[in-house]
């Protein structure tokens, strides 16, 4: 974020409005955006560029509708106030350095996240990524803050530790009702932030138990993130301790016989979701005995094979 802010400052001098997608048709800080900013960037350079050359460059870096974006970009270059010519060389060189620093920071973050994923896939925390909306990074942060599952307390204590349960006070004896106070100030604020993020993403992605709970609280003008985070803590505790994927109530507590192949179809759906979330990470070299993703895929293959044989 710091490097993006520095880049914004330089761009507003060299080409005001360039990082506004509505004006250019180019996503800010995407591959095409960075490529243009890295080499002698200014609105004067864009104005002098041939349209077909600009289209080819945008297409090479994956811009959607490169022809339209190139036209909008050149039109904007014609409208904006150009910087003083003597200022351009130094400011453009500075911008190029900032862009290269941003690339380096992104590479460092990618390496950190990949190592985080390699650690997570070897723990029961892997199963948290089967929840819609919760990816590898959020799951790893939550697991890191709660630490070893073997020493996890009851769910109420876990929620209290995260600061998502209001304090209660009671005076006047056991006959007096407790008074609900404010959220604790001495809780784990980092964990609280991760849980509230996870609650929001789970509550706004797909259709499942957490999403239904989030929407129900939202419709009655309640604290949907806080309420969903409490439910999430109970669910994630059970999932991690039993090493089970996120299951719908129809499987957990069936009130009637499930349709033929329902469980197998659900497991295949979860496998596709997990494959998409874990695709960006390099998990090569991990012992198959420790790799929960490989173990899960093998289990699903067995489930599907058993179901097919018994149809």
Buried (B, 14 or more C-beta within 10 A) or exposed (E): EEBEEBBBEBBBBBBBBBBEEEBBBBBBBBBBBBBBBBEBBBBBBBBEBEEEEBBEBBBEBEBEEBBEBBBBBBEBBEEBEBBEEEEBEEBBEBBBEBBEBBEEBEEEEEEEBBEBBBBBBBBBBBBBBBBBBBBBBBBBBBBBBBEEBEEBEEBEEBBBBBBBBBBEEEEEEEEEEEEEEEEBEEBBEEBBBBBBBBBBBBBBBEEBBBBEBBBBBBEEEEEBBBBBBBBBBBBBBBBBEEBEBBBEEBEEEEEEEEEEBBBBEBBBEBBEBBEEBBEEBEBEEBEEEEBBBBBBBEEBEEBBEEBEEEE
